[in-house]
Amino acid sequence: MSDVILPKTVSVFREGYGLARFKADALAGLTVAIVALPLSMAIAIASGVTPDRGLYTAIIGGFLVSLLGGSRHQIGGPAGAFIVLVSATVARHGIDGLLLATAMAGLILIACGFLRLGDYIKFIPYPVTVGFTAGIAVIIFASQIGELLGLHFPAGEPGPLAEKLTAIAAALPEFSPSAAAIAALTIAIILILRRTRPSWPGLLIAVVIASALAALLQLPVATIGSKFGGIPSGLPMPSLPDVTPELAIAVLPDAIAFALLGAIESLLSAVVADGMTGRRHRSNTELVAQGVANIGSALFGGICVTGTIARTATNVRAGATSPVSGMLHAAFLLGFMLVAAPLAAYIPLAALAGVLAVVSWNMVEKSAIAALIRSSRGETLILAVTFLLVIFRDLTEGIVVGFSLAALQFIHHMSKNIRVTTEGPERPLDAMDADTVTYRLDGAFFFGAVAAAGAVLDRIGDDHRNLVLDCSGIGFVDTSGVNLLASVIRKAVRQGVEVYVVTERNELKTMLHHQEVPEQGVHFVKSLPEARSDLAHRGDGNPNRR
């Protein structure tokens, strides 16, 4: 295995790992486990599966992500961003379809890692990620309104946002005051503790208090026990889902969506950890680890695994020093499951919905949205289009369209940066003589700029004996740009003009030769003085003549 795919765990133990670091990692792992315990169950329930599957995901997936990953601080587990995709997959293909899609996504991620695609996946434009995350937050919150208010949907809760809001409005007259009170209490405790005791595990404390009050007061609210019969006190034996060729083909689009979203989410999380610690993660190693983790999660009945930004940030703030903290977080979760599984039956679903309501609010990068709106109309448009497509159409469609708009905006901006400056009898800044004209090209000479540059270069006539194309200012050139240069050169040579191409880049010279520029009448030089000297030597120009 090359160093590019080498897990950070190996690097950490090569450096030397002592008791002091283990203690720091154990404390950080315990802190993250306390945060992950209610969150994993809440995300699983919101995704349309039983809460134990969220714990399986955090335990198995979280352990493998830390063991094999390319980040020292990444925490893997179920993520809110997957709620819509997972619930839609379960509705279409059932649990077996979900598990198969998760395993297939794992294989895709492993392939992406070994193909070194991680270096490119992380180049998602900032407005796209902000709009995407905000859209996910809206969808998560909308999915929890029913539980927050204790609503009942006789025909089932619709998936699409517009239909969901219509169903919620129809069910509002029968909302449960008890459920609403439990949800409000949970949210209030989380927010108060975050302001007054930020180091305390606010999510877990809020859920515990809400569960205790609901049980003591015997409130008529739905709980994990009443809806799911509780959670098991251990991990199941690994097993494969029922696989048929027809099911594999049917879930392939879901697997691709899982892989794409998982890659983006995990690499964004790793970048956040890098920003907090000054470290650098290994993108391709991270993708391989995410792939193995998704396969492992599916084998144990879990759902999609990815890097989780909030839990990763918690891990960093808690003082983690290595991936050992992530592995210990998974071990602590398993311990909680073995010891406290019977108590989970008393947790109200409204309390878990309150947890997700806070999570969805925190997901919206409000300051980033405000900054983008103030700074650029183009990026505001990308943000808005991505956001609206995510909430009203499809997550993948939102990313693809947003990325495409950002790419078009980039091409537009870069095409404006190309400059073609004429130097000759009309502008004798560096004129060689009246028979010589010089065109200096600066910027990125690529397909987006050839139209602007071609409008100038095409005006070359036959009233000059020498043409100098100063390409020393070209920072980047593609085949479209080279094709335009070759066309200009061929046109000039046909008119009997001697052409000098000024460049120090052998790449440009080679590309022009591939375009079959004429051998006669074309001279490659490394500088303007060299071109001037050659012209004077040939007797075709006199630098002192105006």
Order of alpha helices (4+ residues) and beta strands (2+ residues): alpha-alpha-alpha-alpha-beta-alpha-alpha-alpha-alpha-alpha-alpha-alpha-alpha-alpha-beta-alpha-alpha-alpha-alpha-alpha-alpha-beta-beta-alpha-beta-alpha-beta-alpha-beta-alpha
